[in-house]
């Protein structure tokens, strides 16, 4: 059997799911090839003694497996993500109307869910945002990414929102209301050639669960702090944000551990995803540092609004 040593950023549950998909594909191929009497004769199955196990050529089976990296159009194996995700979109052209002639027009629009507990004001705002498509595999992600307009070509005041399925991109959502966001803002003209790569890396880190790696320290299913990521285009700048389901309050105790997790997300975002040095200063003009603020503090003005900077 072919042995390959491959390092992956996916958490163990996702790796196990991927392996299960590979095993399933191999089993399907085996059934197709050996299912008929002719196939059994060709493979020597007709001559087996009772209780004898048919020997399988695992190398031959592995050679028949094609991933999206082998053949982008004719792959036969999908790699599941740990969580399903949904892409949302809005721009000035989507306000108060159906989605006409936009980067998303080739995708069928799904109705907006009525989310219990979300304030009426948020529901009104969400009427202008379009839920594009949901996906739960690596292949579906690339199929989506390769068929939408990149951020550098979006109109001004447009936004992409990539959130875990079932979470709407609003502060009032149950998964977001106690959280906050990491964000960075950079001048539009100087970063038009960089924003697409930054946004792609941010999405890959999100769906690959590398911002806040999942652990199995408890008997419950592991849960990441990350609920979604956003890229926004504005007349003079771009902004990329990472939303978390919790935010530190400064109360000490367990809150200190939460702060450490939140700061680790920010450092990973700055250094690994965006490619800056950890000690590098970024603010100046229209640019900001990589900053974290709770959603509650974001509503405050002046010195009372607390920030964490990495």
C-alpha positions as CSV (number, residue, x, y, z in Angstrom):
1,X,0.0,0.0,0.0
2,X,1.2,3.5,-0.8
3,X,2.4,5.4,2.2
4,X,2.5,9.2,2.2
5,X,3.5,11.5,5.0
6,X,1.3,14.6,4.7
7,X,1.2,17.4,7.2
8,X,-2.2,19.1,7.5
9,X,-3.6,22.0,9.4
10,X,-7.0,20.4,9.8
11,X,-7.9,19.2,13.3
12,X,-8.0,15.5,14.0
13,X,-11.8,15.1,13.6
14,X,-11.6,16.6,10.1
15,X,-8.6,14.4,9.2
16,X,-10.6,11.3,10.4
17,X,-13.5,12.4,8.3
18,X,-11.3,12.8,5.2
19,X,-9.8,9.3,5.8
20,X,-13.3,7.9,6.0
21,X,-14.2,9.6,2.7
22,X,-11.1,8.0,1.1
23,X,-12.0,4.6,2.5
24,X,-15.5,4.9,1.3
25,X,-14.4,5.8,-2.2
26,X,-12.0,2.8,-2.3
27,X,-14.8,0.5,-1.1
28,X,-17.1,1.9,-3.8
29,X,-14.5,1.2,-6.5
30,X,-14.1,-2.3,-5.1
31,X,-17.8,-3.1,-5.3
32,X,-18.0,-1.7,-8.9
33,X,-15.1,-3.8,-10.1
34,X,-15.8,-7.0,-8.3
35,X,-19.6,-6.9,-8.1
36,X,-20.4,-8.9,-11.2
37,X,-19.7,-12.6,-11.7
38,X,-17.3,-11.7,-14.5
39,X,-15.5,-9.3,-12.1
40,X,-15.3,-12.0,-9.5
41,X,-13.8,-14.5,-11.9
42,X,-11.3,-12.0,-13.2
43,X,-10.2,-11.2,-9.6
44,X,-10.2,-14.9,-8.5
45,X,-13.1,-14.5,-6.1
46,X,-14.9,-17.4,-7.6
47,X,-12.1,-19.8,-6.4
48,X,-12.2,-18.7,-2.8
49,X,-12.8,-21.3,-0.1
50,X,-15.6,-20.7,2.4
51,X,-14.3,-18.1,5.0
52,X,-11.4,-17.1,2.9
53,X,-10.9,-13.3,2.4
54,X,-10.3,-11.8,-1.0
55,X,-6.9,-10.1,-1.3
56,X,-7.2,-6.5,-2.4
57,X,-4.6,-4.6,-4.4
58,X,-4.6,-1.4,-2.4
59,X,-2.0,0.2,-4.6
60,X,-4.4,-0.2,-7.6
61,X,-7.3,1.2,-5.6
62,X,-5.3,4.2,-4.5
63,X,-4.3,4.9,-8.1
64,X,-8.0,5.3,-9.0
65,X,-8.6,8.0,-6.4
66,X,-8.6,11.5,-7.8
67,X,-8.9,14.6,-5.6
68,X,-9.5,18.2,-6.8
69,X,-5.8,18.6,-6.6
70,X,-5.3,15.8,-9.2
71,X,-8.1,16.8,-11.5
72,X,-10.2,19.9,-10.8
73,X,-13.1,18.8,-13.0
74,X,-13.2,15.0,-12.7
75,X,-12.3,14.3,-9.0
76,X,-14.1,11.4,-7.3
77,X,-13.3,12.1,-3.6
78,X,-14.4,15.0,-1.5
79,X,-12.6,16.1,1.7
80,X,-15.2,17.2,4.4
81,X,-14.6,20.2,6.5
82,X,-15.1,20.0,10.3
83,X,-18.0,22.5,10.1
84,X,-20.3,23.6,7.2
85,X,-20.0,27.3,6.2
86,X,-22.2,29.8,4.4
87,X,-21.2,32.7,2.2
88,X,-23.2,36.0,2.4
89,X,-22.8,39.1,0.3
90,X,-24.1,42.7,0.2
91,X,-23.3,45.9,-1.7
92,X,-25.2,49.1,-2.5
93,X,-26.8,47.3,-5.4
94,X,-28.5,44.7,-3.1
95,X,-30.2,47.2,-0.8
96,X,-33.9,46.7,-0.7
97,X,-34.1,44.6,-3.9
98,X,-33.3,41.1,-5.3
99,X,-29.8,40.5,-6.5
100,X,-29.4,41.9,-10.0
101,X,-26.2,41.7,-12.1
102,X,-23.8,41.3,-9.2
103,X,-20.8,39.0,-8.6
104,X,-23.3,36.6,-7.0
105,X,-25.9,36.5,-9.8
106,X,-24.9,33.1,-11.0
107,X,-25.7,31.5,-7.7
108,X,-29.3,30.6,-6.6
109,X,-30.3,32.8,-3.6
110,X,-31.7,31.0,-0.6
111,X,-34.3,32.6,1.7
112,X,-33.1,34.4,4.8
113,X,-33.8,32.4,7.9
114,X,-35.9,34.0,10.7
115,X,-33.6,33.6,13.6
116,X,-35.2,33.5,17.1
117,X,-33.7,36.0,19.5
118,X,-32.3,38.3,16.8
119,X,-33.6,41.8,17.3
120,X,-36.1,43.2,14.8
121,X,-33.5,45.9,13.8
122,X,-31.0,43.2,12.8
123,X,-33.7,41.3,10.9
124,X,-34.4,44.5,8.9
125,X,-30.7,44.9,8.2
126,X,-30.4,41.3,7.2
127,X,-33.0,41.8,4.5
128,X,-30.4,43.5,2.4
129,X,-27.8,40.8,2.8
130,X,-27.9,37.9,0.4
131,X,-27.1,34.3,1.5
132,X,-25.3,32.9,-1.5
133,X,-24.4,29.3,-0.8
134,X,-23.5,26.8,1.8
135,X,-20.7,24.2,1.6
136,X,-19.1,21.5,3.7
137,X,-16.1,20.2,1.7
138,X,-12.8,21.5,0.4
139,X,-13.8,20.9,-3.1
140,X,-17.1,22.9,-2.8
141,X,-15.1,25.7,-1.3
142,X,-12.8,25.9,-4.2
143,X,-15.7,25.6,-6.6
144,X,-17.2,28.6,-5.0
145,X,-14.0,30.7,-4.7
146,X,-13.1,30.2,-8.4
147,X,-16.5,31.5,-9.5
148,X,-16.9,34.7,-7.5
149,X,-15.4,38.2,-7.9
150,X,-12.4,38.8,-5.7
151,X,-12.5,41.6,-3.2
152,X,-10.1,43.8,-5.3
153,X,-12.8,44.0,-8.0
154,X,-15.8,44.5,-5.8
155,X,-17.7,47.8,-5.8
156,X,-17.2,50.3,-2.9
157,X,-19.1,49.5,0.3
158,X,-19.5,45.8,-0.6
159,X,-18.9,43.0,1.9
160,X,-18.3,39.2,1.9
161,X,-19.3,37.4,5.0
162,X,-18.2,33.8,5.5
163,X,-19.8,32.3,8.6
164,X,-20.4,28.9,10.1
165,X,-23.7,27.5,8.9
166,X,-26.6,28.5,11.2
167,X,-24.9,31.7,12.3
168,X,-25.9,35.0,10.7
169,X,-23.4,37.8,10.4
170,X,-25.1,40.1,13.0
171,X,-24.0,41.0,16.5
172,X,-27.4,40.0,17.8
173,X,-27.1,36.4,16.8
174,X,-26.8,34.1,19.8
175,X,-23.4,32.8,18.7
176,X,-22.0,36.4,18.4
177,X,-23.7,38.5,21.0
178,X,-21.1,37.7,23.7
179,X,-18.1,37.9,21.4
180,X,-16.0,40.4,19.5
181,X,-13.8,40.8,16.5
182,X,-10.2,41.0,15.4
183,X,-9.8,43.4,12.5
184,X,-7.2,45.2,10.4
185,X,-7.8,48.2,8.0
186,X,-5.4,49.1,5.2
187,X,-5.3,51.7,2.5
188,X,-7.2,50.6,-0.7
189,X,-4.8,52.0,-3.3
190,X,-1.7,50.5,-1.8
191,X,-3.2,47.1,-1.1
192,X,-5.4,46.3,-4.2
193,X,-2.8,43.7,-5.3
194,X,-2.6,42.1,-1.8
195,X,-6.2,42.0,-0.5
196,X,-7.3,39.0,-2.5
197,X,-4.5,36.8,-1.1
198,X,-5.1,38.1,2.4
199,X,-8.8,37.3,2.1
200,X,-8.1,33.8,0.7
201,X,-5.7,33.0,3.5
202,X,-8.2,34.3,6.1
203,X,-10.9,32.0,4.7
204,X,-8.6,29.0,4.5
205,X,-7.5,29.5,8.1
206,X,-11.2,29.8,9.1
207,X,-12.5,26.7,7.4
208,X,-9.3,24.8,8.3
209,X,-9.9,25.6,12.0
210,X,-6.4,27.0,12.5
211,X,-7.3,30.3,14.2
212,X,-8.3,28.5,17.3
213,X,-7.3,24.9,16.9
214,X,-9.9,22.4,18.2
215,X,-9.0,20.2,21.1
216,X,-10.5,17.1,22.7
217,X,-9.8,18.0,26.3
218,X,-13.4,17.4,27.4
219,X,-16.0,14.8,26.6
220,X,-18.0,17.4,24.7
221,X,-17.5,18.2,21.0
222,X,-14.7,20.7,20.7
223,X,-15.9,24.2,19.8
224,X,-13.8,27.0,18.2
225,X,-14.0,30.6,19.2
226,X,-14.4,31.6,15.5
227,X,-17.9,32.2,14.1
228,X,-17.0,33.9,10.9
229,X,-14.8,36.2,8.8
230,X,-15.6,39.3,6.8
231,X,-13.9,41.4,4.1
232,X,-15.2,44.9,3.4
233,X,-14.4,47.3,0.6
234,X,-14.7,51.1,1.3
235,X,-13.9,54.1,-0.8
236,X,-10.4,54.5,0.8
237,X,-9.6,51.3,2.6
238,X,-10.2,47.5,2.9
239,X,-11.0,45.8,6.2
240,X,-10.7,42.1,7.1
241,X,-12.3,40.9,10.4
242,X,-12.5,37.7,12.4
243,X,-15.5,37.3,14.7
244,X,-15.4,35.3,17.9
245,X,-18.2,33.9,20.0
246,X,-16.7,35.1,23.3
247,X,-14.7,38.2,24.3
248,X,-12.6,38.7,27.5
249,X,-14.1,41.0,30.1
250,X,-11.0,41.6,32.4
251,X,-12.7,39.8,35.3
252,X,-9.7,37.5,36.0
253,X,-9.7,33.8,36.6
254,X,-11.0,31.8,33.7
255,X,-11.3,35.0,31.8
256,X,-7.5,35.3,31.7
257,X,-7.4,31.9,29.8
258,X,-10.0,33.2,27.4
259,X,-7.9,36.3,26.8
260,X,-4.9,34.1,26.0
261,X,-7.0,32.2,23.4
262,X,-8.2,35.4,21.9
263,X,-4.7,36.9,21.7
264,X,-3.5,33.7,20.1
265,X,-6.1,34.1,17.4
266,X,-4.8,37.7,16.7
267,X,-1.2,36.7,16.6
268,X,-2.0,33.8,14.2
269,X,-4.0,36.3,12.0
270,X,-1.2,38.9,11.9
271,X,1.8,36.6,11.5
272,X,0.7,33.4,9.7
273,X,-2.3,34.5,7.7
274,X,-1.4,38.1,6.8
275,X,2.4,37.6,6.8
276,X,3.5,40.4,9.0
277,X,6.2,40.2,11.7
278,X,4.8,39.9,15.2
279,X,6.6,43.1,16.3
280,X,5.8,45.1,13.1
281,X,3.9,48.3,13.5
282,X,1.2,48.8,11.0
283,X,-0.9,51.8,12.0
284,X,-0.6,55.1,10.1
285,X,-2.8,57.1,7.9
286,X,-5.8,54.9,7.0
287,X,-4.1,51.8,8.3
288,X,-4.6,50.2,11.7
289,X,-2.9,47.7,13.9
290,X,-4.4,44.2,14.2
291,X,-7.0,45.1,16.9
292,X,-9.6,43.2,18.9
293,X,-12.7,44.7,20.4
294,X,-15.8,43.2,21.9
295,X,-19.0,43.9,20.1
296,X,-20.3,45.7,23.2
297,X,-17.3,47.9,23.3
298,X,-17.6,48.6,19.6
299,X,-20.8,50.5,20.4
300,X,-19.0,52.8,22.8
301,X,-17.2,56.0,21.8
302,X,-14.1,57.6,23.2
303,X,-11.7,56.2,25.8
304,X,-14.2,53.8,27.3
305,X,-13.8,51.4,24.3
306,X,-11.2,48.8,25.2
307,X,-8.9,47.2,22.6
308,X,-6.4,44.4,22.5
309,X,-3.6,45.0,20.0
310,X,-1.0,42.5,18.7
